Amino acid sequence: MSAPKRRISPGVVEQLLEAPHRFGFFQAVRVLERWFLRRAEQDLIAGRTARAAASPSLRDHPDGVAVRGGALQADIPPSGAAMVNVHDDRKEHENREMRRRALTAQMSFRTTLSLRFPPSEIEQLQAYDIDGNLLHDPASQRAAIATGRLDHVALTPAFFGLLGVQGALPLHYTEQIAERETLGRDRAAREYLNIFSNRATALFYGAWKKYRLALHYEVDRDERYKPYLLALGGVAPRMQRTLRDTVAAEDPLTPHFDEAVAGYAAAIRQRPMSAAYLQRVLGDYFGVAINVVQFVGKWYSVPPEQWTRLGMHNATLGATALSGERVWQRDMCARLVIGPMTLAQYRTFLRGRPSALALTRLLQLTVGVLFEFEVQLVLHKDAVRPGCLGSAGSLGQDAFMMSRPARDHRHDARYALQVIDHA
């Protein structure tokens, strides 16, 4: 146990405000950008909840007419697809505005007047609350962070800008402006140069972050990072929203399936997909043991136009002749042996359940639709329970006729995915 008088470690933002010299410039801006974005998302969610609670609905009037602004208006809802698209477009616009404001409105970059050797990348960092008051001491900074009143941070880099020992302008500009500010209390010249230095520093940080995709995942994953990876995986931009909406409609419990697809972009590009690679991808996504059994033979129907008819076509012995209306093939089907699993995991893989739906979508993306799969579920012997009257369960799937504890794993449940027409 920790000592009773042990000091609680402050958060990263608190440490940055108290000792900015301990941070690099890019890391400091990254931390502040994430903090402001997270707070903006919380405010946005709270605002949406308040608007939804305050907005009228058809239930507010017995005739299905909503009261808005003191007037009665017939409420005719648009189609479902239009509502989803309008909502998504508005949400994406709000997210872009949040990201833009986090770097432009809530952070500013100033130019330095120091002519000494810079001990760190950050010369000074000043924090302001919502009322525009400068937060001088660590106590007020921590209070502003805890209450969400921290509204603006002004950062002065020591290595970049128009003035200073590493500035773009000659040193006598720095000397003259520093003299005017010190003796004449005139900050006009420095503030004028801050207009250009602020924009240049923000662009410099944006250029540094542009090709570091891992950083885009933190702040603008839906706009840059994820679409890039989905495109590498073969999901066209116009299909990315369709993928997200389809998954949300079929399985509301799996809202981040498109992020998982982006994570497996390299695997999705692999053609043809090897059994070992497919086994690793599926096992990593579902977190259970999955074995891919290749070359599972089945009888498949032969299309009538390919039947052998004497005196007509497909009658060359040893080449095109075929006896019968079906053929035994081993190159069109594989078996997925999933498990052994606990009862909770096992039930999610039953036909129509969330894991089964996700498995179907992953197979379509990684292997394609021209290959059939037979899914065999294995229930761990410790999770096998006998079927009883009044208890939930399906006989042969998760309920079994038994009079003693199971000695072996049960692998009775099987079903087919992406079925190809066969006899």
Secondary structure, DSSP 8 states (H G I E B T S, - for coil): ---TT------HHHHHHH-GGGS-HHHHHHHHHHHHHHHHHHHHHHHHHHHHHHS--GGGSTTSEEEETTEEEE-----HHHHHHHHHHHHHHHHHHHHHHHHHTSEEE------S--SSSEEEEEEEETT--B--SHHHHHHHHHHT-EEEEEEEESSSSSSSTTSSS-HHHHHHHHHHHHHS---HHHHHHHHHHHHHHHHHHHHHHHT-HHHHHHH-IIIIIHHHHHHHTT--HHHHHHHHHHHHHH-TT-TTHHHHHHHTHHHHH-SS--HHHHHHHHHHHH-S-EEEE----EEEE--GGGS--TTSSS--TTTT---SSEEEESSSEEEEEEEEE-HHHHHHTSTTSHHHHHHHHHHHHHT-SSSEEEEEEEE-GGG--B--TTS---BTTTBB--SS--SS-B---EEEES-----
